Structures are given as C-alpha cells and as structure tokens.
Amino acid sequence: MTVQSYEAELKQLVQPEAEKVFEAVRTKIMSTGAFDIKPPGIDGLVVLVKAQPGLQTRLMDFRRRCQVASAVLGLSAAGKALSKMLSAPPA
C-alpha cells in the first residue's frame, strides 16, 4: 500500500493532529542523518502537506534547514538530493 492511499485520512486530521504527525515524520527523517539517498518518510511528508496545505510553510522551512545543514557540513550533494526529493511528486 502506498502512502498516497492515506491521503483521504490525512485530510480529515485537524490542524493540531496534522502538526503532530508532521513533526513525528520530520524527526524520523532527520534521525537518519544522511541525505545522499532518499530517506524514509519524505514521500509521507509530501503527501501529508498535500492533504494539509496549512503545513506548506513547515515543509519549506524543513527544506531550508536541510539545505543549510548540508552546506555547513559540506554535504551539498545531499542538500540537492533532498531538494529534488521534496520537489518531485510522491511515489
């Protein structure tokens, strides 16, 4: 079952619930510590934001923070990979 199959359920979340889900998925993604490959959770995060447009600002902030961290750590390829992942439609 793909993450997209949960979009209808995600649309039913109230904002505080959606924010909690976003934060949980974001934390899980960040815990991988490596962005040279697509970390688990990116597709879910994108589908969640699609279902809950109010989270778009959080997604863009997450993207910026990942790019800054990648640049500071000298992992520019990783930052580019994450940007590409967040720009691409979910699988």
C-alpha positions as CSV (number, residue, x, y, z in Angstrom):
1,M,0.0,0.0,0.0
2,T,1.4,3.4,-1.0
3,V,1.5,6.4,1.2
4,Q,-0.9,8.2,-1.2
5,S,-3.6,5.8,-0.3
6,Y,-3.8,7.5,3.1
7,E,-4.4,11.0,1.7
8,A,-8.1,10.9,2.4
9,E,-7.5,10.0,6.0
10,L,-4.8,12.7,6.3
11,K,-7.3,15.3,5.0
12,Q,-9.6,14.5,8.0
13,L,-7.0,15.5,10.6
14,V,-7.5,18.7,12.5
15,Q,-4.6,21.1,12.4
16,P,-3.0,20.2,15.7
17,E,-3.1,16.5,14.8
18,A,-1.6,17.2,11.4
19,E,1.2,19.2,13.0
20,K,2.0,16.4,15.4
21,V,2.2,13.9,12.5
22,F,4.4,16.3,10.5
23,E,6.8,16.7,13.5
24,A,6.9,13.0,14.1
25,V,7.8,12.3,10.4
26,R,10.2,15.2,10.3
27,T,12.0,13.9,13.4
28,K,12.2,10.4,11.9
29,I,13.7,11.7,8.7
30,M,16.2,13.8,10.5
31,S,17.2,10.9,12.7
32,T,18.6,9.1,9.6
33,G,21.3,11.8,9.4
34,A,22.1,11.0,5.8
35,F,20.5,12.6,2.7
36,D,22.7,11.1,0.0
37,I,19.8,8.7,-0.6
38,K,16.1,9.4,-0.2
39,P,15.4,9.0,3.5
40,P,12.3,7.1,4.6
41,G,9.4,9.4,5.3
42,I,9.9,12.0,2.6
43,D,7.0,10.7,0.5
44,G,4.8,10.6,3.5
45,L,5.7,14.2,4.4
46,V,4.9,15.4,1.0
47,V,1.5,13.6,0.9
48,L,0.7,14.9,4.4
49,V,1.4,18.5,3.2
50,K,-0.7,17.9,0.1
51,A,-3.6,16.8,2.3
52,Q,-3.0,19.6,4.8
53,P,-1.9,22.7,2.8
54,G,-1.6,24.6,6.1
55,L,1.7,22.7,6.6
56,Q,3.4,24.1,3.5
57,T,5.3,26.7,5.5
58,R,6.7,24.0,7.7
59,L,7.7,21.9,4.8
60,M,9.6,24.8,3.2
61,D,11.2,25.6,6.5
62,F,12.3,21.9,6.8
63,R,13.7,22.0,3.3
64,R,15.7,25.2,4.0
65,R,17.1,23.8,7.3
66,C,18.2,20.7,5.5
67,Q,19.9,22.7,2.8
68,V,21.7,24.9,5.4
69,A,22.8,21.9,7.4
70,S,24.1,20.3,4.3
71,A,26.0,23.4,3.2
72,V,27.6,23.8,6.7
73,L,28.6,20.2,6.8
74,G,29.9,20.2,3.3
75,L,27.2,17.9,2.1
76,S,26.0,20.0,-0.8
77,A,25.1,16.9,-2.9
78,A,22.9,15.7,0.0
79,G,21.1,19.1,0.1
80,K,20.5,19.0,-3.6
81,A,19.2,15.4,-3.3
82,L,16.7,16.4,-0.6
83,S,15.5,19.4,-2.6
84,K,15.0,17.2,-5.6
85,M,13.1,14.7,-3.4
86,L,10.8,17.4,-2.0
87,S,10.2,18.8,-5.4
88,A,9.3,15.5,-7.0
89,P,5.8,14.1,-6.7
90,P,5.5,11.3,-4.2
91,A,5.9,7.7,-5.4
